[in-house]
């Protein structure tokens, strides 16, 4: 079983901050383990105060839902009540945010964590997350949901 270490989380965060600086952005970055528990969260100088919490919720979503936020959006749009109830579950640590910049960390076919980027535009957050994970050898491919837009496997 592969695990996401603190050293790996810090490598992801550093790479994300480098890419964000290249775009002229100050983004907060959160990395969580497969259970959604924080490994590392970093807010650089200039990042807005709420961005670490948003990044953590994005990372949590990607890890516990085992899909990137962009894949969850259609499901959330088709079943908004279900998604709002997810965040109310007694065990839910954070709200479920099905959005850009919420990316599942996957290695050797196994979900090992989640990455959340917050502080740029939605597209910038997503681009940073995808580019960083790809450059570090993580997998970005996920099987499509079985029934289009329902979030249910066929």
SVG drawing of the C-alpha trace seen along z (x, -y; Angstrom):
<svg xmlns="http://www.w3.org/2000/svg" viewBox="-32 -40 42 42">
<polyline fill="none" stroke="black" stroke-width="0.4" points="0.0,0.0 1.3,-3.4 1.0,-6.3 1.4,-10.0 4.2,-11.1 4.9,-14.5 8.0,-14.8 5.8,-14.1 3.1,-16.6 5.8,-19.3 7.1,-18.5 3.6,-19.0 3.1,-22.2 6.5,-23.7 5.8,-22.8 2.3,-24.3 3.7,-27.6 6.3,-27.8 3.7,-27.4 1.4,-29.9 4.2,-32.4 4.9,-32.0 1.2,-33.0 1.6,-35.9 -0.8,-34.3 -0.5,-33.6 -2.4,-30.4 -2.9,-28.3 -2.3,-24.6 -3.5,-21.7 -2.6,-18.1 -4.6,-15.4 -4.2,-11.6 -6.7,-9.1 -9.0,-9.6 -9.1,-13.4 -6.9,-14.1 -4.4,-17.0 -0.8,-16.3 0.3,-19.8 -1.3,-23.2 0.5,-26.3 -0.6,-29.8 2.1,-32.0 2.5,-35.8 -0.2,-37.6 -2.8,-34.8 -6.2,-35.8 -7.0,-34.6 -9.9,-32.2 -7.9,-30.4 -6.3,-27.7 -9.7,-26.6 -11.0,-26.5 -7.9,-24.5 -8.4,-22.0 -12.0,-21.5 -11.1,-20.9 -8.4,-18.4 -10.8,-16.7 -13.4,-16.4 -11.0,-14.9 -9.7,-12.3 -13.0,-11.1 -15.0,-11.1 -12.1,-9.5 -12.6,-11.7 -11.4,-15.1 -13.8,-18.0 -14.4,-18.6 -15.7,-15.0 -18.1,-15.6 -19.6,-18.8 -22.3,-17.2 -23.3,-14.8 -23.6,-17.7 -25.6,-19.7 -28.0,-16.8 -28.4,-16.0 -27.8,-19.2 -29.7,-18.0 -27.6,-14.9 -24.4,-16.9 -25.6,-19.4 -26.6,-16.5 -23.1,-15.0 -21.6,-17.9 -24.1,-17.5 -23.1,-13.8 -21.8,-13.4 -18.4,-12.1 -17.9,-14.8 -15.0,-16.9 -15.5,-19.5 -18.0,-20.6 -17.9,-18.7 -16.7,-21.2 -17.1,-19.8 -15.1,-22.4 -11.9,-23.2 -8.6,-22.9 -9.9,-19.8 -7.7,-16.9 -7.4,-13.3 -3.8,-12.2 -3.4,-8.8 -0.3,-6.5 -0.1,-3.0 -3.9,-3.0 -4.6,-3.7 -6.1,-6.9 -3.6,-8.1 -4.8,-11.6 -6.2,-14.8 -4.8,-18.2 -6.6,-21.5 -5.5,-24.8 -7.3,-28.0 -6.5,-31.6 -6.5,-31.9 -9.4,-31.7 -11.1,-28.3 -9.1,-27.5 -5.8,-28.6 -6.4,-26.5 -7.1,-23.5 -4.2,-24.1 -1.7,-24.4 -3.0,-21.2 -3.0,-19.1 0.4,-20.3 2.0,-19.7 0.6,-16.2 1.5,-15.2 5.0,-16.6 5.6,-14.6 4.4,-11.4 0.9,-11.1 -2.0,-9.7 -4.7,-12.0 -6.9,-9.5 -10.1,-8.3 -12.8,-6.1 -15.9,-8.0 -19.0,-7.7 -21.1,-4.8 -24.4,-6.7 -23.8,-10.1 -24.3,-12.9 -25.8,-10.8 -22.6,-9.9 -23.6,-6.2 -21.5,-3.5 -23.1,-1.4"/>
</svg>
